[in-house]
Amino acid sequence: MELNQASQTFLVFFFVFLFSLIGFAFYVNKNKRLPETPLVNAVQTSILFVGIFTLLVFGASYYFVLADTKPTDQPLKDALSVTASFFGGFATLTAAFIGSKLFNDWRDQHNKQVNSDFIMKFYDNLFEMKATAISVVGYFIDYLNLETLEQRQEQYENLINHNKRLCYLIDYSSQSLSDLAFILDEDDYDKNFKPMIGQLHEKLSILNDFFRLYINNPNAPISSDADQILIEQLPELEEDLYDHYRSFMVELKRYYRA
C-alpha cells in the first residue's frame, strides 16, 4: 500500500523530531557543567534510551500499520497499542536496571560509612598508642637521669611495669595496624602501610631492648657509656615515634569520608 501525502509528511516530521531529540540529548550530556553521581547518570541514560526506543517503535509501528495491505481505520490507535506493549517491556527492564544501580549505590555508601566509622575509632586508638609510646620513653629518660644507684633500685618495679606497657604496645600496635588491611585497598596497604607498620615495630623493639638491658642489669653503674648514649638517643627516638604515629593519621585521612 502506498502512503498518502499526510502520512508521509507525518513520518518525515516524526523522524526529524526523533533525530533532533537524540542530537540534543547527546549535546546536553556532553556539555553539562554540574558534577553528577554515577547513579544519576545511569538513571538519566536509562530514561533517555527508553524514550528514544519508544519513539522508534512508535514510528516503525505507525509506518507498518499504514503500509499494511489491509488498511485499518485507526492507524494511530493501532500504532500506539503496539508501542504500549513494547513500552511495558522497556519499562520493566529499565526499572530492574535502576533498582540494581540503587542497591549498588546504597551498598557503596554504606561501606564507605562503615569504613569512616572504623577509621574514626582507629584515630582514637592511634592517639592512645602515641601517648603510651611517648609516656614510656619519657619515663625511661627520667630513669636514666637518676643520680644514684639507690634511686634506680627504688624505681626497679616501675621500670618493669613500663616495660610491660611497652610490650603490650608492641603487640597491640602490630595487631591493630594490621587490621587496616581489611578496609583499605590491598595495593595501597602493601605499598604504604605495611612498610610503616614494620618500621614502627622495629623502633619499639629497639626501645624494648634498651629496657631489657637495664632490667637484666639492675646494679649497673651510674653514668656508664650506655647511659650517655641512650640519654642522647632517646629524645630523638621519642620524636621519631611521635612522627611515625602521626604519619598513620595523615595517610588515613585519604580514606575518611565525613
Residue pairs with C-beta under 8 A, 6 or more apart in sequence:
1 66
1 67
1 68
1 69
1 71
3 11
3 63
3 66
3 67
7 66
7 75
10 62
11 59
11 62
11 63
14 55
14 58
14 59
14 62
15 59
18 52
18 55
18 56
18 59
21 51
21 52
21 55
22 52
25 48
25 52
29 44
36 44
37 105
38 101
38 105
39 101
39 102
39 105
42 97
42 98
42 101
43 98
43 101
46 94
46 97
46 98
47 94
49 94
50 87
50 90
50 91
50 94
53 86
53 90
54 83
54 86
54 87
54 90
57 82
57 83
57 86
57 87
58 79
58 80
58 82
58 83
61 78
61 79
61 82
61 83
62 75
62 76
62 79
65 72
65 75
65 78
65 79
65 82
66 75
72 78
112 257
113 257
114 183
115 183
115 255
115 257
116 255
116 256
116 257
116 258
118 183
119 183
119 252
119 255
119 256
120 256
122 176
122 180
122 252
123 249
123 252
125 176
126 245
126 248
126 249
129 169
129 172
129 173
129 176
129 245
130 241
130 242
130 245
130 246
132 165
132 169
133 169
133 204
133 238
133 241
133 242
133 245
134 238
134 241
134 242
135 165
136 162
136 165
136 166
136 169
136 207
137 207
137 234
137 237
137 238
137 241
138 238
139 158
139 162
140 162
140 207
140 210
140 211
140 230
140 234
141 231
141 234
141 235
141 238
143 152
143 155
143 158
143 159
143 214
144 227
144 230
144 231
144 234
145 231
146 152
146 155
146 222
147 222
148 222
149 219
149 221
149 222
152 159
152 214
152 218
152 222
153 218
153 219
156 215
156 218
159 211
159 214
159 215
160 215
162 211
163 208
163 211
163 212
163 215
166 204
166 207
166 208
166 211
167 208
169 204
170 201
170 204
170 205
170 208
173 197
173 200
173 201
173 204
174 197
174 201
177 193
177 196
177 197
177 200
177 248
178 197
180 189
180 193
180 252
181 189
181 193
183 255
184 193
184 255
192 251
193 248
193 251
196 244
196 247
196 248
196 251
199 244
200 241
200 244
200 245
203 237
203 240
203 241
203 244
204 241
206 237
207 237
210 230
210 234
213 226
214 220
220 226
